[in-house]
């Protein structure tokens, strides 16, 4: 999983970039953990070298992208910074902070995906995040990003994935701890759901790939807060 920050004060363009990233995930199988920031100040405030790539607008209201990048560089010499700008002449400033590339608005998906692929290729290779399971016939490794939800029935766990269901004997609390960094949430005593796979929510359940997963009344407010935070 690659960690990407989008720093963009225009809501429409931030939404466009997020949509481009989702399309890239679907086409390539690469998985992104994406965070959105509305200004350079916002990302600088709590920066601790947590991202692989930063897509940074140059012209922003409070702290422009160049100044934000200078502060980020003091803490993180490795992160790839790709500037976003309306005017090509601003791109030259990127050399001051060793920018990897720049994206010129308005941006097409074709150009974006090509430049993003180059950026990813320049990063150290990451192994796909997987979960190692002890199953009836031995040991199996499954892709975490393909897990939809986990259902507990007594001491038996049913791990429902995009490819089928795995049956394992393990504590729900252990799975919850292991999957927490990947946007999984315990929405009910017997269910652990991949929040990135949630399609919709009604009065009592969330819908995940056509499956209804119950949300307890006690957990509902926290569930909605979590879902809103990662959208």
N, C-alpha and C positions, 0 to 999 in steps of 0.2 A: 504494500500500500504506500503510495506517495502522498505526502502532505503538501497541499497547495494553498497559498493565500491569495485572495483577490482583493486588491485595494483600489476601490473605485467609488467615487462619490455620486455618479449618475446611476440611478436605480435601473434604468432601462438597459444600460450597457453592462452593469453588474449581472443582471438576469441573463443577458445574451452570453456572457462569458461562462456563467454557470451551465447554461444549456449546451454550449460547445463542449464543456468538460464531460457532461453526461453522455453526449453523443460519442465522444472519443472513447469513453469507458466501454460503451456498448460495442463499438467497432473493434477495439483492440484487446479487450479483456483486462486492461490495466485498471486498477482500483485507486480512486482518489479519496482522500479525506480533505474536504475543502472548507476553508473558513473565509467569511466575507468581512471586510473592514471598509468603513465609509470615509476614512481620512488617514493621512500619514500618521497623525498623532495617535490614532487608535491602535495601529499595529506596533508602533514604537513603544507605547506605554508598557506593554506586557511581553515584549519580545525576549525570547530566551533560546534562540537558535532551534526552533521547533519545526521549521518548514524546509522542504526540499526546493521548492520553486515559489517565487513571489511574482505575481502579475500586478504591476504597480502603475496606476495612472500618474502622470507627471503633474498636471494642473489640478490642484485640489484646494479647498477653501482655507483650511487652517495650516496644514503642513504639506508642502508640495512633495512630490515623489522623490526628487533628488535629495532634499534635506533628510527625508525619512530614510532613504537608502544609505546616506552617509552614517547615520546613527546605527542602522542595522549592521553595516559593515564592521563597525567597531566591536560588535558582539559576535558576529557570524561571518567569517571570511569565505565560507563554502557555499552558502545558499545561492541558487541561480536567480538573478533578478531580470525580469523581462518588462521593459517599460511600455506603457500604453500612452499614445499621444495623438493629438489632432494635427500636429505640424511636425514635419520631418526634421526641421532645424533644432527642435528640442532634444532629439535623439543623441546629438553629439555630446550633450552633458552626461550621458550615461557612461562614457569612458572614465569619468572621474570616480565612479564607484564600481568599475569593472562589471558593467551590465552585460548579460549574455546576449541579449538581442532586444529589439523593440518591435512593437505592434502598432501599425498606423490605422487610426479610425478613418472611415468606417471599415470594419474588419469582416472578412469573409471566413467561413468555416474552413475552406480549403487552405487558405494561408495560415490560419491559426493552427490547424492540426499538423501541418508540415513543420512549423516552427516548434510546436510543443513536442513533436516526436524527436526532433534534433536535441531539444533540451533534455528529454528523458534519456536519450542515448548517451548523453555526456555524463549522466549521473552514475555512480557505482550501482552495479546490478543488485536488485533486491529480490530475494526469494519470495514467492507467493506465500502469504500467510495461510497456514494450514493448522488443522486440529488432528491430533493423533488419537485414534479411538481403539479401544480393545473390544473387538466384536467376537461373535460366537466362533467364527472360523479363523481367528487370528487377529492381526492388527491392520487397521485401515487409516489412511491419511486423506482427509477431505478438505476442500477449499472453504475457508471461513466465509468468503464473500458470497458463496452459493447457498449458505444456510438461510432458511426462511424463518424458522422458529424451532424451539425445543418444547416438547410436551412431556410432562412428568406424570406417570401412573404408578404410584407406589415407588418401588426402587428401580423401575425401568424407565429409561429416557428414550423418547422417540425424536430423533433429530431429522426434521423435515427439510430437505434441500431441493434445489431446482431439478435435481436428477433422481430423486426418490427419497426413501426414508431409511435411516440407519437406526438399529435398536442396540442400545448399550446399557450397561449397569454402572452407573456413576452417580455421585451426589449432584443434585441440581446446584447447590451452592458452589461446588467446584467449577462447574461449567459457567455459572454466572460470573465468577471472578475471572476466569480465563478469557471470556468473550466480552467483558465490559469495555475494553479499549476499542472494540470494533462496532460501537453503537448498538449493543444489545441491551435490552431493558427487561426487567422482571415485572411484567404488567399484571401478573396474577400469580398466586402461589404455585400454580402448576404450569406456568408458561413463561418462556423467555423468548422475546421477539427481536428480530433484526429490524431496527427502526428504519434503516435505509430501504427496506423492502415493503414498508407500509404504504398501501395504495390509498386508503381512505379510513375514516373513523366514523362510527355512528354512536348511538346512545349507549351501547353496551360492549361493542366489539371493535377491533380493527381488522381491516381486510388485507391479507397478505397473499398475493398470487392466487386470489379466489378463495382462500381459506379464511374462515372466521376465527379470530383469536380473542377470547374474552379479556376485558380490562376490568379489574376490580374497582369498585367505587372508591375505595381508599387510595388507590394508585392513579386514578384518572387525571387529577390535576397535575401530578408530577409527570405522568405520561405525556400530556399535552404540552407542558413546558419543554420537555426534552425534545419532542417532535418538532416544535416550533424553532428551537435553537439550532437544529441541524439542517433545516430546510434551506 
